[in-house]
């Protein structure tokens, strides 16, 4: 089932499969924090892996033409011209 936003049909199943970078590392770090009662000095390995993953993701450009916000802005511009 999709939703309609004006004249635009949005399929939520399509956007649910979008790659989520660093999700595994973040979940591992949060689980470690939960197990160790929020003491991050015991989760140094998981923290370093998460930081390393986010640093590698920082340099990757996003493709703006594939995002839903790009399409909503494009349709909004055409509507008000």
Biopython code that builds the backbone (N, CA, C, O; Angstrom):
import numpy as np
from Bio.PDB.StructureBuilder import StructureBuilder

atoms = [
    (1, "UNK", "N", (0.843, -1.164, 0.000)),
    (1, "UNK", "CA", (0.000, 0.000, 0.000)),
    (1, "UNK", "C", (0.890, 1.229, 0.000)),
    (1, "UNK", "O", (1.840, 1.321, 0.778)),
    (2, "UNK", "N", (0.590, 2.136, -0.843)),
    (2, "UNK", "CA", (1.358, 3.351, -0.908)),
    (2, "UNK", "C", (0.561, 4.534, -0.405)),
    (2, "UNK", "O", (-0.636, 4.431, -0.134)),
    (3, "UNK", "N", (1.233, 5.642, -0.286)),
    (3, "UNK", "CA", (0.563, 6.868, 0.149)),
    (3, "UNK", "C", (0.628, 7.874, -0.978)),
    (3, "UNK", "O", (1.548, 7.860, -1.795)),
    (4, "UNK", "N", (-0.355, 8.740, -1.008)),
    (4, "UNK", "CA", (-0.354, 9.807, -1.995)),
    (4, "UNK", "C", (-0.016, 11.114, -1.301)),
    (4, "UNK", "O", (-0.594, 11.458, -0.270)),
    (5, "UNK", "N", (0.920, 11.824, -1.879)),
    (5, "UNK", "CA", (1.274, 13.158, -1.415)),
    (5, "UNK", "C", (0.952, 14.097, -2.566)),
    (5, "UNK", "O", (1.799, 14.359, -3.420)),
    (6, "UNK", "N", (-0.255, 14.593, -2.582)),
    (6, "UNK", "CA", (-0.690, 15.417, -3.705)),
    (6, "UNK", "C", (-0.882, 14.519, -4.909)),
    (6, "UNK", "O", (-1.687, 13.589, -4.877)),
    (7, "UNK", "N", (-0.142, 14.798, -5.970)),
    (7, "UNK", "CA", (-0.229, 13.988, -7.177)),
    (7, "UNK", "C", (0.874, 12.943, -7.228)),
    (7, "UNK", "O", (0.977, 12.194, -8.200)),
    (8, "UNK", "N", (1.691, 12.886, -6.197)),
    (8, "UNK", "CA", (2.835, 11.979, -6.170)),
    (8, "UNK", "C", (2.501, 10.747, -5.350)),
    (8, "UNK", "O", (2.065, 10.866, -4.206)),
    (9, "UNK", "N", (2.699, 9.570, -5.916)),
    (9, "UNK", "CA", (2.460, 8.307, -5.224)),
    (9, "UNK", "C", (3.776, 7.822, -4.638)),
    (9, "UNK", "O", (4.766, 7.708, -5.361)),
    (10, "UNK", "N", (3.805, 7.533, -3.342)),
    (10, "UNK", "CA", (5.018, 7.106, -2.659)),
    (10, "UNK", "C", (4.852, 5.655, -2.246)),
    (10, "UNK", "O", (3.893, 5.309, -1.555)),
    (11, "UNK", "N", (5.774, 4.808, -2.662)),
    (11, "UNK", "CA", (5.754, 3.404, -2.285)),
    (11, "UNK", "C", (6.726, 3.206, -1.119)),
    (11, "UNK", "O", (7.939, 3.238, -1.331)),
    (12, "UNK", "N", (6.230, 3.002, 0.102)),
    (12, "UNK", "CA", (7.119, 2.887, 1.255)),
    (12, "UNK", "C", (7.977, 1.629, 1.227)),
    (12, "UNK", "O", (9.048, 1.610, 1.834)),
    (13, "UNK", "N", (7.539, 0.581, 0.541)),
    (13, "UNK", "CA", (8.339, -0.641, 0.462)),
    (13, "UNK", "C", (9.638, -0.392, -0.300)),
    (13, "UNK", "O", (10.666, -0.994, 0.009)),
    (14, "UNK", "N", (9.594, 0.476, -1.274)),
    (14, "UNK", "CA", (10.778, 0.762, -2.079)),
    (14, "UNK", "C", (11.829, 1.494, -1.251)),
    (14, "UNK", "O", (13.025, 1.252, -1.416)),
    (15, "UNK", "N", (11.397, 2.380, -0.368)),
    (15, "UNK", "CA", (12.341, 3.146, 0.421)),
    (15, "UNK", "C", (12.797, 2.401, 1.668)),
    (15, "UNK", "O", (13.772, 2.805, 2.301)),
    (16, "UNK", "N", (12.110, 1.322, 2.033)),
    (16, "UNK", "CA", (12.519, 0.535, 3.186)),
    (16, "UNK", "C", (13.765, -0.286, 2.916)),
    (16, "UNK", "O", (14.471, -0.658, 3.853)),
    (17, "UNK", "N", (14.047, -0.574, 1.658)),
    (17, "UNK", "CA", (15.197, -1.399, 1.292)),
    (17, "UNK", "C", (16.443, -0.566, 1.015)),
    (17, "UNK", "O", (17.442, -1.101, 0.534)),
    (18, "UNK", "N", (16.404, 0.713, 1.305)),
    (18, "UNK", "CA", (17.554, 1.577, 1.065)),
    (18, "UNK", "C", (18.684, 1.161, 1.996)),
    (18, "UNK", "O", (18.456, 0.842, 3.162)),
    (19, "UNK", "N", (19.887, 1.167, 1.477)),
    (19, "UNK", "CA", (21.053, 0.765, 2.271)),
    (19, "UNK", "C", (21.245, 1.709, 3.456)),
    (19, "UNK", "O", (21.158, 2.930, 3.327)),
    (20, "UNK", "N", (21.502, 1.117, 4.586)),
    (20, "UNK", "CA", (21.728, 1.894, 5.804)),
    (20, "UNK", "C", (23.166, 1.683, 6.235)),
    (20, "UNK", "O", (23.462, 0.717, 6.940)),
    (21, "UNK", "N", (24.068, 2.568, 5.826)),
    (21, "UNK", "CA", (25.474, 2.374, 6.158)),
    (21, "UNK", "C", (25.725, 2.515, 7.653)),
    (21, "UNK", "O", (25.112, 3.347, 8.323)),
    (22, "UNK", "N", (26.617, 1.705, 8.158)),
    (22, "UNK", "CA", (27.063, 1.730, 9.555)),
    (22, "UNK", "C", (25.985, 1.284, 10.542)),
    (22, "UNK", "O", (26.140, 1.487, 11.746)),
    (23, "UNK", "N", (24.903, 0.685, 10.062)),
    (23, "UNK", "CA", (23.845, 0.256, 10.972)),
    (23, "UNK", "C", (24.331, -0.869, 11.880)),
    (23, "UNK", "O", (24.020, -0.870, 13.071)),
    (24, "UNK", "N", (25.081, -1.817, 11.346)),
    (24, "UNK", "CA", (25.574, -2.945, 12.140)),
    (24, "UNK", "C", (26.504, -2.454, 13.241)),
    (24, "UNK", "O", (26.421, -2.900, 14.386)),
    (25, "UNK", "N", (27.391, -1.529, 12.881)),
    (25, "UNK", "CA", (28.336, -0.997, 13.858)),
    (25, "UNK", "C", (27.629, -0.196, 14.950)),
    (25, "UNK", "O", (27.996, -0.266, 16.122)),
    (26, "UNK", "N", (26.608, 0.570, 14.548)),
    (26, "UNK", "CA", (25.888, 1.372, 15.534)),
    (26, "UNK", "C", (25.089, 0.483, 16.493)),
    (26, "UNK", "O", (25.046, 0.749, 17.695)),
    (27, "UNK", "N", (24.463, -0.557, 15.970)),
    (27, "UNK", "CA", (23.705, -1.470, 16.828)),
    (27, "UNK", "C", (24.643, -2.199, 17.783)),
    (27, "UNK", "O", (24.309, -2.392, 18.952)),
    (28, "UNK", "N", (25.815, -2.606, 17.295)),
    (28, "UNK", "CA", (26.778, -3.282, 18.161)),
    (28, "UNK", "C", (27.246, -2.353, 19.281)),
    (28, "UNK", "O", (27.385, -2.780, 20.427)),
    (29, "UNK", "N", (27.486, -1.092, 18.952)),
    (29, "UNK", "CA", (27.925, -0.124, 19.956)),
    (29, "UNK", "C", (26.825, 0.142, 20.988)),
    (29, "UNK", "O", (27.097, 0.189, 22.188)),
    (30, "UNK", "N", (25.597, 0.313, 20.527)),
    (30, "UNK", "CA", (24.493, 0.557, 21.453)),
    (30, "UNK", "C", (24.218, -0.653, 22.350)),
    (30, "UNK", "O", (23.899, -0.497, 23.528)),
    (31, "UNK", "N", (24.343, -1.853, 21.789)),
    (31, "UNK", "CA", (24.178, -3.059, 22.608)),
    (31, "UNK", "C", (25.272, -3.156, 23.663)),
    (31, "UNK", "O", (25.005, -3.533, 24.804)),
    (32, "UNK", "N", (26.481, -2.821, 23.292)),
    (32, "UNK", "CA", (27.588, -2.845, 24.251)),
    (32, "UNK", "C", (27.332, -1.834, 25.370)),
    (32, "UNK", "O", (27.569, -2.129, 26.542)),
    (33, "UNK", "N", (26.851, -0.651, 25.011)),
    (33, "UNK", "CA", (26.540, 0.349, 26.036)),
    (33, "UNK", "C", (25.438, -0.146, 26.967)),
    (33, "UNK", "O", (25.502, 0.068, 28.177)),
    (34, "UNK", "N", (24.439, -0.801, 26.408)),
    (34, "UNK", "CA", (23.342, -1.306, 27.228)),
    (34, "UNK", "C", (23.818, -2.404, 28.181)),
    (34, "UNK", "O", (23.380, -2.477, 29.329)),
    (35, "UNK", "N", (24.712, -3.246, 27.693)),
    (35, "UNK", "CA", (25.220, -4.332, 28.537)),
    (35, "UNK", "C", (26.143, -3.828, 29.645)),
    (35, "UNK", "O", (26.227, -4.431, 30.715)),
    (36, "UNK", "N", (26.832, -2.723, 29.383)),
    (36, "UNK", "CA", (27.820, -2.211, 30.334)),
    (36, "UNK", "C", (27.332, -0.974, 31.085)),
    (36, "UNK", "O", (28.144, -0.206, 31.600)),
    (37, "UNK", "N", (26.036, -0.776, 31.153)),
    (37, "UNK", "CA", (25.430, 0.324, 31.909)),
    (37, "UNK", "C", (25.999, 1.696, 31.517)),
    (37, "UNK", "O", (26.388, 2.491, 32.373)),
    (38, "UNK", "N", (26.036, 1.945, 30.231)),
    (38, "UNK", "CA", (26.422, 3.238, 29.639)),
    (38, "UNK", "C", (27.878, 3.625, 29.902)),
    (38, "UNK", "O", (28.209, 4.810, 29.867)),
    (39, "UNK", "N", (28.735, 2.672, 30.160)),
    (39, "UNK", "CA", (30.162, 2.964, 30.339)),
    (39, "UNK", "C", (30.863, 2.731, 29.003)),
    (39, "UNK", "O", (31.117, 1.592, 28.613)),
    (40, "UNK", "N", (31.172, 3.829, 28.305)),
    (40, "UNK", "CA", (31.741, 3.691, 26.977)),
    (40, "UNK", "C", (33.207, 3.297, 26.983)),
    (40, "UNK", "O", (33.737, 2.930, 25.935)),
    (41, "UNK", "N", (33.883, 3.360, 28.122)),
    (41, "UNK", "CA", (35.279, 2.943, 28.154)),
    (41, "UNK", "C", (35.414, 1.423, 28.005)),
    (41, "UNK", "O", (36.498, 0.932, 27.689)),
    (42, "UNK", "N", (34.343, 0.684, 28.224)),
    (42, "UNK", "CA", (34.344, -0.766, 28.025)),
    (42, "UNK", "C", (33.972, -1.139, 26.593)),
    (42, "UNK", "O", (34.063, -2.307, 26.216)),
    (43, "UNK", "N", (33.560, -0.172, 25.801)),
    (43, "UNK", "CA", (33.113, -0.432, 24.427)),
    (43, "UNK", "C", (34.026, 0.258, 23.411)),
    (43, "UNK", "O", (33.555, 0.772, 22.396)),
    (44, "UNK", "N", (35.292, 0.268, 23.679)),
    (44, "UNK", "CA", (36.240, 0.994, 22.824)),
    (44, "UNK", "C", (36.297, 0.379, 21.425)),
    (44, "UNK", "O", (36.339, 1.102, 20.430)),
    (45, "UNK", "N", (36.300, -0.949, 21.349)),
    (45, "UNK", "CA", (36.392, -1.618, 20.051)),
    (45, "UNK", "C", (35.194, -1.263, 19.169)),
    (45, "UNK", "O", (35.367, -0.910, 18.002)),
    (46, "UNK", "N", (33.980, -1.354, 19.721)),
    (46, "UNK", "CA", (32.777, -1.040, 18.953)),
    (46, "UNK", "C", (32.726, 0.439, 18.581)),
    (46, "UNK", "O", (32.272, 0.800, 17.495)),
    (47, "UNK", "N", (33.193, 1.285, 19.488)),
    (47, "UNK", "CA", (33.207, 2.723, 19.214)),
    (47, "UNK", "C", (34.163, 3.048, 18.081)),
    (47, "UNK", "O", (33.845, 3.855, 17.208)),
    (48, "UNK", "N", (35.339, 2.420, 18.093)),
    (48, "UNK", "CA", (36.309, 2.659, 17.023)),
    (48, "UNK", "C", (35.791, 2.177, 15.674)),
    (48, "UNK", "O", (36.003, 2.834, 14.655)),
    (49, "UNK", "N", (35.112, 1.029, 15.663)),
    (49, "UNK", "CA", (34.533, 0.534, 14.413)),
    (49, "UNK", "C", (33.458, 1.476, 13.879)),
    (49, "UNK", "O", (33.369, 1.707, 12.673)),
    (50, "UNK", "N", (32.643, 2.017, 14.783)),
    (50, "UNK", "CA", (31.601, 2.951, 14.367)),
    (50, "UNK", "C", (32.205, 4.247, 13.832)),
    (50, "UNK", "O", (31.758, 4.760, 12.806)),
    (51, "UNK", "N", (33.198, 4.771, 14.505)),
    (51, "UNK", "CA", (33.852, 6.005, 14.051)),
    (51, "UNK", "C", (34.517, 5.785, 12.698)),
    (51, "UNK", "O", (34.427, 6.639, 11.816)),
    (52, "UNK", "N", (35.183, 4.644, 12.530)),
    (52, "UNK", "CA", (35.849, 4.346, 11.266)),
    (52, "UNK", "C", (34.826, 4.231, 10.134)),
    (52, "UNK", "O", (35.066, 4.714, 9.027)),
    (53, "UNK", "N", (33.702, 3.601, 10.409)),
    (53, "UNK", "CA", (32.665, 3.462, 9.388)),
    (53, "UNK", "C", (32.090, 4.826, 9.000)),
    (53, "UNK", "O", (31.907, 5.105, 7.815)),
    (54, "UNK", "N", (31.807, 5.670, 9.983)),
    (54, "UNK", "CA", (31.250, 6.987, 9.668)),
    (54, "UNK", "C", (32.254, 7.858, 8.927)),
    (54, "UNK", "O", (31.868, 8.669, 8.086)),
    (55, "UNK", "N", (33.522, 7.702, 9.227)),
    (55, "UNK", "CA", (34.549, 8.471, 8.519)),
    (55, "UNK", "C", (34.636, 8.046, 7.059)),
    (55, "UNK", "O", (34.845, 8.889, 6.186)),
    (56, "UNK", "N", (34.480, 6.753, 6.778)),
    (56, "UNK", "CA", (34.530, 6.300, 5.388)),
    (56, "UNK", "C", (33.281, 6.729, 4.629)),
    (56, "UNK", "O", (33.340, 6.931, 3.416)),
    (57, "UNK", "N", (32.150, 6.873, 5.321)),
    (57, "UNK", "CA", (30.911, 7.301, 4.670)),
    (57, "UNK", "C", (30.889, 8.793, 4.408)),
    (57, "UNK", "O", (30.147, 9.261, 3.543)),
    (58, "UNK", "N", (31.693, 9.547, 5.143)),
    (58, "UNK", "CA", (31.670, 11.006, 5.020)),
    (58, "UNK", "C", (32.063, 11.473, 3.624)),
    (58, "UNK", "O", (31.501, 12.448, 3.125)),
    (59, "UNK", "N", (33.012, 10.801, 2.984)),
    (59, "UNK", "CA", (33.506, 11.239, 1.686)),
    (59, "UNK", "C", (32.645, 10.824, 0.515)),
    (59, "UNK", "O", (32.846, 11.319, -0.593)),
    (60, "UNK", "N", (31.689, 9.929, 0.722)),
    (60, "UNK", "CA", (30.867, 9.442, -0.382)),
    (60, "UNK", "C", (29.759, 10.440, -0.702)),
    (60, "UNK", "O", (28.979, 10.797, 0.181)),
    (61, "UNK", "N", (29.679, 10.893, -1.941)),
    (61, "UNK", "CA", (28.595, 11.818, -2.298)),
    (61, "UNK", "C", (27.267, 11.075, -2.432)),
    (61, "UNK", "O", (27.224, 9.926, -2.870)),
    (62, "UNK", "N", (26.207, 11.742, -2.052)),
    (62, "UNK", "CA", (24.868, 11.178, -2.202)),
    (62, "UNK", "C", (24.337, 11.540, -3.573)),
    (62, "UNK", "O", (24.622, 12.619, -4.091)),
    (63, "UNK", "N", (23.583, 10.659, -4.148)),
    (63, "UNK", "CA", (22.971, 10.926, -5.437)),
    (63, "UNK", "C", (21.634, 11.611, -5.184)),
    (63, "UNK", "O", (20.656, 10.957, -4.820)),
    (64, "UNK", "N", (21.591, 12.915, -5.376)),
    (64, "UNK", "CA", (20.405, 13.703, -5.062)),
    (64, "UNK", "C", (19.220, 13.352, -5.965)),
    (64, "UNK", "O", (18.069, 13.556, -5.580)),
    (65, "UNK", "N", (19.492, 12.829, -7.155)),
    (65, "UNK", "CA", (18.413, 12.534, -8.089)),
    (65, "UNK", "C", (17.579, 11.333, -7.637)),
    (65, "UNK", "O", (16.486, 11.124, -8.164)),
    (66, "UNK", "N", (18.060, 10.543, -6.682)),
    (66, "UNK", "CA", (17.319, 9.362, -6.247)),
    (66, "UNK", "C", (16.540, 9.597, -4.958)),
    (66, "UNK", "O", (15.769, 8.730, -4.548)),
    (67, "UNK", "N", (16.716, 10.722, -4.320)),
    (67, "UNK", "CA", (16.032, 10.934, -3.047)),
    (67, "UNK", "C", (14.629, 11.462, -3.264)),
    (67, "UNK", "O", (14.338, 12.119, -4.264)),
    (68, "UNK", "N", (13.774, 11.163, -2.315)),
    (68, "UNK", "CA", (12.380, 11.595, -2.410)),
    (68, "UNK", "C", (12.279, 13.112, -2.264)),
    (68, "UNK", "O", (11.407, 13.732, -2.873)),
    (69, "UNK", "N", (13.163, 13.717, -1.461)),
    (69, "UNK", "CA", (13.124, 15.165, -1.289)),
    (69, "UNK", "C", (13.419, 15.887, -2.603)),
    (69, "UNK", "O", (12.827, 16.927, -2.893)),
    (70, "UNK", "N", (14.332, 15.335, -3.389)),
    (70, "UNK", "CA", (14.635, 15.924, -4.691)),
    (70, "UNK", "C", (13.384, 15.964, -5.564)),
    (70, "UNK", "O", (13.080, 16.983, -6.183)),
    (71, "UNK", "N", (12.671, 14.852, -5.606)),
    (71, "UNK", "CA", (11.488, 14.786, -6.454)),
    (71, "UNK", "C", (10.364, 15.679, -5.921)),
    (71, "UNK", "O", (9.646, 16.299, -6.706)),
    (72, "UNK", "N", (10.207, 15.750, -4.606)),
    (72, "UNK", "CA", (9.188, 16.635, -4.043)),
    (72, "UNK", "C", (9.508, 18.097, -4.327)),
    (72, "UNK", "O", (8.606, 18.873, -4.642)),
    (73, "UNK", "N", (10.765, 18.482, -4.221)),
    (73, "UNK", "CA", (11.139, 19.862, -4.531)),
    (73, "UNK", "C", (10.937, 20.164, -6.006)),
    (73, "UNK", "O", (10.479, 21.248, -6.370)),
    (74, "UNK", "N", (11.281, 19.199, -6.856)),
    (74, "UNK", "CA", (11.119, 19.397, -8.294)),
    (74, "UNK", "C", (9.650, 19.579, -8.651)),
    (74, "UNK", "O", (9.303, 20.462, -9.435)),
    (75, "UNK", "N", (8.793, 18.749, -8.079)),
    (75, "UNK", "CA", (7.362, 18.876, -8.363)),
    (75, "UNK", "C", (6.785, 20.163, -7.780)),
    (75, "UNK", "O", (5.894, 20.773, -8.371)),
    (76, "UNK", "N", (7.297, 20.575, -6.614)),
    (76, "UNK", "CA", (6.835, 21.810, -5.988)),
    (76, "UNK", "C", (7.221, 23.041, -6.798)),
    (76, "UNK", "O", (6.444, 23.991, -6.894)),
    (77, "UNK", "N", (8.419, 23.028, -7.381)),
    (77, "UNK", "CA", (8.857, 24.154, -8.211)),
    (77, "UNK", "C", (7.973, 24.296, -9.438)),
    (77, "UNK", "O", (7.574, 25.403, -9.801)),
    (78, "UNK", "N", (7.670, 23.173, -10.073)),
    (78, "UNK", "CA", (6.840, 23.217, -11.278)),
    (78, "UNK", "C", (5.426, 23.694, -10.968)),
    (78, "UNK", "O", (4.779, 24.321, -11.807)),
    (79, "UNK", "N", (4.954, 23.397, -9.777)),
    (79, "UNK", "CA", (3.594, 23.745, -9.408)),
    (79, "UNK", "C", (3.422, 25.252, -9.220)),
    (79, "UNK", "O", (2.377, 25.809, -9.555)),
    (80, "UNK", "N", (4.461, 25.911, -8.678)),
    (80, "UNK", "CA", (4.332, 27.333, -8.365)),
    (80, "UNK", "C", (4.877, 28.258, -9.446)),
    (80, "UNK", "O", (4.867, 29.476, -9.264)),
    (81, "UNK", "N", (5.343, 27.728, -10.546)),
    (81, "UNK", "CA", (5.846, 28.592, -11.624)),
    (81, "UNK", "C", (4.755, 29.079, -12.515)),
    (81, "UNK", "O", (5.017, 29.814, -13.467)),
]
sb = StructureBuilder()
sb.init_structure("model")
sb.init_model(0)
sb.init_chain("A")
sb.init_seg("    ")
for serial, (resi, resn, name, xyz) in enumerate(atoms, 1):
    if name == "N":
        sb.init_residue(resn, " ", resi, " ")
    sb.init_atom(name, np.array(xyz, "f"), 0.0, 1.0, " ", f" {name:<3s}", serial, name[0])
structure = sb.get_structure()
